[in-house]
Every structure is written in C-alpha cells, then in structure tokens.
C-alpha cells in the first residue's frame, strides 16, 4: 500500500480545523466567522463532489465519531485502507481549503 499524501504537520492542522467544526456540529460552539463557515461548507461540498468516499469517511469519523474499524468491516476492506482514504481526504480538504 502506498503512503498517504499528507504530512503529519498538515494532518495536525486539518485535525484542528475539523475539531472546531465538530464543536459547532456537536455543541453549537461557533468559533468561526460567517465567512469562514461559508468557506468550510463550500469546501465540504467540493470535496464531496470530487472525492465522495474520502469525504464520507471524514464526516463519519471526525464528526459522527464512527471508528475506522467499523467502516472497514462495513466495506469489507482493511482498516489501514480506510485510514489511508481518510488521510488522503484530509489532504484534498486542505488543498480545497487553502485555495481561496
């Protein structure tokens, strides 16, 4: 299996953004401006259009707290493969997020 596209530093930045999104999703604690919220929604729409499988894994794992093992079992693939798709999804997310 080839290596994921994202570096550890970039992945940490992705996790920080998604954690803030999760707080909005879970508790309604909004740390974003209206423009940032609109931008993140647009990024998720584009990600879902371009990379739907990776987007679904990001949403299910990071926002809905579904384990990678559960998704792997559902899709009958390895957990490592799901993790790689999630990391590549994070790479695509940041790429879209940074393209303002």
Secondary structure, DSSP 4 states (H G I P E B T S, - for coil): -PPPSS-HHHHHHHHHHHHHHHHHHHH----S-HHHHHHHHHHHHHHHHH-HHHHHHHIIIIIT---HHHHHHHHTS-HHHHHHHHHHHHHHHHHHHH--
